[in-house]
Amino acid sequence: MKVLIPNYPTTDSFVDNVAFTLRAMGHEVVTPVRPLDRFRSGPARFLTRAWRQAFPEHWTPGERFALAAARQSAPDLVLCLTQSLRQEVIENLRGLGARRMVAWWGDPPANMEGLGLLADGWDHIFIKDAAAVAKFRAVGQPAELMHEAMNPAWHRRAFSAIGDEVAVAGSYYGYRQFLVRRLMAAGVPMALHGPRPPRWADPAISAAATGRFIVRDEKSAVFGSALACLNSTTLSEGDSLNCRAFEIAGAAGLQLIENKPMVADCFEPGREVLVYRSVEDIVDYLARARSEPAWAMSIREAGHARANAEHSYRHRLDVLLKRAGLGAA
């Protein structure tokens, strides 16, 4: 099957993991190719967004690529990953012979710009937030709930010794900074990975940040070798899980995840992950992990087993292709 993904794959990104898995399943996957590391910078993202807002009539590079690739060979599936297409592009892709049009949005739904995925022509739309799924269905959109996932090719157990720091990975938005500051004030040693914090960041956060953008095996080694991994989300995330919920489990990390009803949809709290409701909860969990390493290891192993049994990208794509009428019945 030929799958067209009109989005740019950066290392260990949502697009990278989905494309990798589809190829491992035996499908032909077409994505844009260009040097992408420079597009991770804050200024580059700002300029891209400003251009789109100033000139909304201009098609995005992804939209232009999708049509050019479809003209060369009609795809069985156009799969948009945290990416929207305007109505005209969807119609043109249909006219060029695209059999199925599917969107899988991996970010908080609040991050959609403009109409986002509210366009006619999608066969299926997968979103990780149940409330957003209900809103989409209310206006007749074919939306379903689908969580993010982990890739066992590199989100895997990759550590031997366990240290004393709490690992954090990702962007340093306000809520995460404030939570980390509270933990630092409580004497918790922190290892802060990911892009450099913004210029307005708390000086203590900027000083502690490594500036290392960890991916694949290195990410797994960091998660596994930490005493625990802190998993918080932005205020816009709502009742949904981020990709790190599954990547930490895949790496057999001791996951401290904020209390949300959706956690229990994917993991058993207290046995596979540790759910916190306060800074005090986190401090108590860390104290127990230090004094009872066998208890901590049992949670790591249970989360690791659950992730591999139910939460890989292969599991998600099997469902996605089946729903699209392109997989096994």
KELUM-290306 format. One record per atom (N, C-alpha, C): x, y, z. Coordinates in steps of 0.001 Angstrom, whole numbers, plus 500000, padded with zeros to 6 digits. Atoms other than C-alpha are relative to their C-alpha. Last residue first. Layout:
# residues N
XYZ;...
//
This chain:
# residues 329
501320499869499362;488951492864509033;500031499340501367;500715501251499821;492584493221508034;498691500227500733;499311501036499241;493635496679506954;499155498750500109;498759500352500706;492694499308504378;500774498904500708;500317501004501005;489057499928505300;501193499557499209;499991499369501325;489923503180507060;499659499007498891;501106499054500054;488869501707510419;499897500654498612;501244500772500011;491188498746509804;498787500927499878;500168500552501350;494054501036508845;498727499176499893;500239498924500963;493658503075512025;499733499444498598;501367499512499823;493318500022514274;499669501052498943;500883501112500342;496480498350512943;498536500435500097;500165500006501451;498124501753513058;499170498820499525;500869498897500445;497516502123516787;499735499925498497;501360500200499502;498879498693517695;499057501087499470;500579501091500795;501900499168515421;498573499723500463;500543499418501225;502558502551517050;499396498919499103;498997499699501023;502963500674520318;499321500670498808;499868498588500336;500530500965523210;501127500320499024;501199499294500465;498981497584523987;500245501361499363;501139500857500320;501431494797524861;498865500747499322;499667500887501112;504635496833524672;498822499137499572;499726499207501189;503233499627526805;500276499119498794;501266499485500522;501704497217529308;500219500791498713;500746501105500613;504972495296529769;498701500498499376;499285500412501206;506960498495530364;499236498896499267;500277498989501022;504381499768532839;500634499650498676;501410500130500374;504572496494534779;499618501024498930;500170501195500831;508383496485534739;498554499845499536;499315499832501286;508688500067535987;499697498819499072;500827499065500764;506074499489538663;500613500249498631;501210500729500390;507889496378539924;499067500890499184;499716500812501178;511173498295539853;498766499236499543;499873499124501165;509808500940542212;500234499187498727;501341499476500310;508656498309544684;500040500871498750;500726501123500607;512029496558544512;498583500416499630;499698500126501430;513786499905545061;499268498840499322;500541501296500440;511987500433548386;500255499815498499;499951500965498888;513808503207550297;499531498607499603;498645500127499476;514685505352547281;500088498911501064;499180500628501036;511391504717545486;501438499816500480;500254501443499989;509546505433548742;500844499282498952;499446500555498761;511167508837549092;499790498489500050;498549500066500162;510440509602545443;500663499413501239;499666501096500915;506775508705545849;501514499841499868;500219501263499290;506496510964548905;500347498801499120;498927500141499016;508077513912547077;499860498685500759;498771500311500732;505706513427544136;501144499754500968;500093501372500505;502642513252546372;501300499589499318;499760500890498861;503765516402548192;499908498540499587;498551500092499851;503986518234544866;500343499040501130;499360498860499350;500311517454544431;501504499806499989;500974498908499893;497819515165542719;500602501247500611;499850499006498938;500252512507541543;498913501066499911;500793498810500276;499606509280539640;500144500984501159;500340499348498737;502305506614539763;499312501324499690;499539498614499919;502407504309536733;499610500534501371;499225499794501227;502044500553536165;500561501422499882;499320501259500354;500793499350539588;500895500165498782;499504500667498811;499649502488541390;500703498692499725;499309499149499025;497554503682538487;500395499216501251;500591500196498683;496723500918535989;500769500854501009;499133500629499010;497601502224532554;499236499814501306;498808500568500632;495822503217529320;500909499240500961;500390500601501275;492234504185530154;501160499253499367;500497501347499735;493310504737533774;499498499305498740;498860500864499676;495390507703532663;499536498557500161;499574500769501165;492307509199530984;501207499108500282;500801501213500204;490799510229534336;500522499120498868;501030499764501018;493727512591534898;499164498725499878;501272500682499856;496163512843537824;499001500451498935;501024499220499312;499581513989536743;498651499291499939;500879499354500961;502103511310535804;498871500713500733;500836499187499137;505112510177537810;499131500844499086;500729498830500482;506588507425535645;499137500620501086;500982499863498926;509296505070536870;499251501299499738;499770498950499022;511032504437533548;498920499974501069;500007500558498639;510840501106531752;500396501051501030;498616500002499537;511802502731528418;500144499419501403;499227500852500898;508431501781526924;501444499881500428;500327501395499686;506732503254529984;500794499054499110;499402500293498692;508554506537529482;499736498558500383;498556500157500192;507646506473525775;500713499692501315;499738501325500565;503956505821526486;501496499753499807;500651500986499132;503277508736528813;500327498582499536;499070500451498965;505880510671526827;499363499014500971;499233501155500472;503536510756523825;500941499473501079;498999499655501003;501121513006525697;500790498760499598;498628500355499660;497962511877527448;500944500430498880;499355500835501011;494516513436527315;501443499781500409;499980501398499575;492072514995529751;500521499116498879;501264500590499580;492959518624529062;500164498551500418;500042501437500309;496136519423527121;498679499362500411;500894500262501134;495571523191527073;499826498513499715;501376499788499571;496997523652530582;499014499716498869;500453498611500032;500212522124529340;498551500098500468;500454499519501305;501294518645530411;499535501448500108;501046498986499879;503263517033533222;499624500474498604;500790499784501210;505238513790533137;498864500969500321;501154499141499738;508042513587535699;499276500276498687;500237499078501109;510373510647535186;498720500774500282;501378499955500487;511777508767538181;499924501001498860;500769500553498882;515103507732539722;498524499943499627;500431499031498993;516550508410536286;499289499276501144;498962499838498989;518383505639534411;499651501026501066;499797501198499197;515335504482532455;500979500188501140;501201500356499254;514182507862531215;500255498817500937;500265498956499005;517666509022530250;498798499631500855;498979500141498963;518490505724528512;499790501027501105;500331501165499181;515190505833526644;501004499799501127;501162499664499196;515872509358525437;499634498845500929;499525499105498945;519343508346524292;498850500395500920;499344500777498945;517851505385522441;500522500877501128;499782501425500209;515382507548520468;500706499321501174;500843500778500899;515691511281521040;500395498523500054;499737501441499975;517045513790523563;498993499256499123;501240500523500577;517119517504522752;500180498495499842;499847501201500835;519890518577525117;498629499541499527;500072499610501401;519595522172526375;500161498833499049;498837500502500743;520818520940529769;500021500509498564;500306500704501252;518381523071531739;501274499582499277;499983501458499817;519432523893535321;499805499231498698;498689500445499517;520434527520534724;500085498487500087;499017499819501067;517391528255532574;501370499487500413;500278501013501026;515089526766535197;501033500098498886;499596501296499442;516677528802537999;499766498876498991;498549500178500056;516467531955535880;500471498656500537;499450499803498661;512695531512535416;501508499747499942;500024501079499012;511986531563531692;500574500440501345;500706499520498818;511283534765529746;500025498988501145;499258498888499404;513969533944527171;499347500502501275;500193498698500656;512335530582526470;500729501112500753;501189499285499536;513852527379527869;499879501358499313;499721498970499012;516482525678525688;498708500681500436;499486498743500549;515107522648523904;500253501013501103;500870499396500994;514746519382525823;500590501279499464;499602500199501387;516220517969529010;498985500641499060;500923499356500926;515951519060532644;500531499919498576;499245500042501253;517581516711535151;499061500486498901;500691500071501280;516184517555538604;500990499945498845;499046499771501102;517442516922542139;499324499737498654;499971501098500960;514467517245544553;501019500309498902;498743500736499945;515196519559547478;500113498838499035;500159501110499057;511640520772548074;501245499128500072;500070499403498666;512527524094546435;499847498936501083;498650499573499662;513590522123543345;500037500602501407;499238501198499654;510210520421543346;501432500345500379;500517500510498734;508337523716543482;500794498767500451;499500499123498946;510560525120540743;499525499541501372;498593500353499769;509784522083538574;500601500871501101;499967501286499316;506052522683538984;501437499593500323;500448499757498631;506397526369538093;500032498705500817;498991499272499248;508474525599535023;499610500152501466;498910500941499718;506035522945533843;501111500696500786;500430500939498959;503121525373534214;501111499025500357;500127499461498658;504875528158532342;499662498996501080;501106499060499899;506063526296529258;499806500345501489;500150499416498669;509440524608529322;498993501145499975;499926498543500001;509327522299526326;499715500547501400;501028499259500712;510056518590526609;500220501493500096;499688499782501414;511871516152528842;498856500763499352;501068499277500678;512022515964532648;500447500187498555;499828499547501382;514114513457534558;498743500697499492;501291500109500671;514062513175538350;500155500608498615;500666498824500534;517560512615539678;498632499658499421;500847499390498976;518842509890542010;499221501197499479;499471498897499207;520497507462539596;498996500549500990;501054499010499764;519561504022538292;500546501072500935;500044499372498685;522239501775536781;498882501031500076;499536500989499032;521670499450533798;499907500568501411;499243499489498868;519767501329531112;500466498832500869;498647499721500476;518237500846527656;500848500579501127;499139500041498817;514749499370528138;501452500133499555;499807501330499449;512891500442525030;500908500066501222;500545499699498668;511561503440523197;499980498665500752;499075499158499226;513968502714520327;499426500534501302;498682500049500639;512508499935518166;501008500858500749;499099500926499308;509663499600520694;501363499849499338;499380500808501041;508055502765519262;501008499053500650;498550500130499889;505658504361521717;500499499076498902;499454501343499832;502086505631521334;501505500047500233;498681500115500598;499644508526520989;500598498646500393;498889499459499245;496036507937521943;501274499986499151;498783500803500167;493144507425519560;501144500697500720;498929499836499017;489562508563520107;501172499092499641;499856501085499036;487377508714517019;501159500308500945;498900499979499037;486090511468514736;499956498803500933;499783501416499653;483960511137511593;501181499829500966;498676500448500414;482834514832511567;500261498572500500;500003500967501091;479078515421511733;501355499544499513;500165499289501273;478989518624513764;500194499068498810;501212499187499921;478361516866517085;499740500771498713;501143500824500396;480950514258516122;498711500813499989;499904500264501430;483669516904516232;498794499179499519;500313498752500693;482547518123519652;500056499808498486;501439499752499897;482442514546520981;499609501272499265;500671500976500862;485959513823519679;498492500246500008;499892499491501367;487157517049521296;499341499049499013;500908498859500112;485828515878524658;500030500587498594;501372500474500157;487490512485524192;499009501150499864;500812499385498955;490949513977523574;498531499650499794;499708500654498716;493465511877521620;499171500544501159;499580498977499047;492055512714518180;500164499329501357;499636500569498703;491614510436515150;500593501095500878;499185499061499239;489748511740512106;500248499396501369;499895500209498550;488369509326509532;500904501076500595;500642501292499735;487157509497505930;500005499694501495;499228500995499245;487951513200505738;499195498717500138;499174500851500846;486203515055502922;500854498999500742;500668501180500556;484604518025504636;501011499178499200;500197499903501449;486736520368506703;499304498733499536;501426499812500278;486936520976510431;499817500326498522;500514501176500706;490431519516510799;498509500094499710;499389501264499605;491956522888511687;499490498850499148;501017501059499946;489433525610510905;500583498657500417;501050499809500994;491973528299511793;498897498958500168;500137498610500417;494769526864513891;498931500105498915;500413499843501398;494617523556515767;499820501482499694;498896499509500830;496579523774519027;499639500084498522;499974498538499943;493390523516521114;501113500586499146;500856499453501056;493121519895519917;499997501525499979;501295499584499450;496117519054522137;499146500602498894;499887498892499057;498747517577519822;498675500207500732;499294500416498797;498725514130518164;500175501082501040;499489498789499362;496078514725515491;500624499623501346;499719500431498622;495570511692513267;500701501170500666;499210499096499171;493931512621509950;500153499393501390;500062500230498559;492720510170507297;500896501012500702;499449498801499378;491873510628503609;499805499871501508;500450499693498644;491336507345501776;500729501243500506;501105500875499589;491493506343498114;499429500378501361;499735500448498632;493551509250496725;498804499204500516;500096501442499778;492773509288492994;500326499505501393;498782500647500495;493874512730491802;500054498516500340;500031500008501455;490343514058492198;501207499339499374;501020500969500414;490348513032495831;499967499888498470;499401501320499755;493616514908496295;499023498891499637;499050500274501087;492045517953494652;500652498638500171;500761500293501225;489069517832497018;500933499664498839;500634501315499829;491325517583500062;499249499606498729;498943500996500146;493434520488498781;499423498597500141;499633500096501412;490369522681498235;501060498930499778;501017500724500753;489052521992501730;500403499775498539;501178499206500350;492247523103503431;499098499194499069;500004499658501418;494529520472504885;498760500817499722;501295499824500663;495344520057508554;500214500313498530;499934499129501174;498418518593510228;498612500091499393;500004498681499356;499025516761513464;500157501071498931;499616500178498600;499729513730511273;500204501358500647;499526498717499474;497921513770507925;500216499865501506;500051500009498543;497639510309506345;500628501294500521;499358498746499592;496790510228502642;499801500095501504;500365499295498772;496059506581501921;500796501292500098;501115500719499386;496009504455498782;499484500757501225;499766500794498788;498155507078497107;498747499234500422;501115499858499065;497759508190493463;500224499124501227;500579501325499770;501169508299491821;498927500126501058;499057501016500481;502989511265490340;499438498598500139;500004499959501469;500020513606490707;500935498940499423;501181500719500477;499630512502494332;499916500011498481;499768501440499840;503217513554495095;498816499192499482;498957500407500952;502698517033493653;500244498502500075;500567500023501349;499382517426495476;501033499569498970;501014501053500099;500812516416498849;499451499899498583;499341501294500154;503927518552498367;498975498892499798;499441500053501356;501874521685497777;500685498659499746;501115500114500940;499833520995500912;500506499913498564;500558501350499911;502936520332502971;498855499782499033;499120500943500698;504628523491501732;499463498576500034;498804500334499230;501564525453502903;500901499086499172;499953501385499548;499134526907500413;501305499748500747;498889500770500554;498999530671500281;499989498575500558;500392500549501300;495558532142500995;501105499157499370;500731501266499850;496370532490504688;499603499376498670;500378500409501359;499046535125503928;499257498658500042;500005498843500889;499645537102507123;499493499655498602;501056499082499580;498615534289509470;499898501198499057;501304500616500254;500631531695507580;498865500935500380;500243500041501441;503692533958507436;498607499431499697;500309498634500432;503478534706511169;499688500038498505;501366499681499580;503276530988511968;499593501395499528;500926500827500770;506367530215509907;498551500333500343;500079499447501345;508254533163511387;499028499211499134;500697498712499945;507467532069514952;499815500572498593;501424500287499811;508433528459514266;499182501297500009;500503500609501239;511761529572512818;498515499699500109;500183498986501047;512375531950515740;499441499426498702;501125499119499730;511711529182518276;499794501047498934;499718498812499210;514116526725516706;498740500839500188;500444500191498631;512939523301515557;500138501279500825;501385499575499874;513127524366511905;499434499736501396;500065498554499813;516933524242512018;498570500490500194;499630499624498644;516830520497512613;499862501501500234;501060499485499145;514826519926509453;500438500515501358;499335499916498696;517103519342506502;499099500724500989;499208498779499942;514618518502503723;500723500015501343;498622500132499520;512604515496502596;500660501364499944;499069498971500479;508823515409502238;501383499766500588;500018498784499190;507179512070503035;500903501047499358;499423498827500651;506244509009500959;499838501194500929;500358498733499354;505654505673502673;500750501136499309;499187498936500585;505554502321500876;499528501322500592;500630499020500876;504038499722503175;501025500976499428;499906500368501399;505678496576504548;499393500977499027;501168500828500304;504706496798508222;499955499619498528;499738501309499394;508225498060508989;498852499032499746;499006500674500852;507536500862506507;500327498622500548;500675500400501235;504354501755508396;500967499287499052;500823501182499725;506287501704511666;499273499529498750;499141501149499725;509012504060510463;499171498733500162;499421500407501286;506443506459508982;500880498766500166;501066500596500818;504490506553512263;500562499503498668;500392501291499431;507604507056514360;498907499310499195;498902500959500131;509060509783512145;499572498621500491;499932500402501403;505747511644511880;501064498922499797;501221500739500303;505273511700515665;500055499468498569;501252499244499957;508868512852516059;498829499059499738;500813500427498858;511795510568516883;498740500840500175;499616501210499285;514075512371514414;499146499789501239;498775499755499251;512217514987512392;500257498779500875;499572500840498879;509738513860509765;501309500485500616;498562500205499958;508164516633507655;500415499159501206;499412499256498897;504448516368506875;501464499594500143;499485498711500473;502574515340503740;500550500884501116;500031499194498774;502285511657504716;500588501360499645;499450498658500150;501399509693501561;499809500758501308;500489499039499016;500876505976502093;500725501320499791;499258498747500036;501222503507499221;499340500999500944;500834498821500000;500000500000500000;500880501244500000;
//
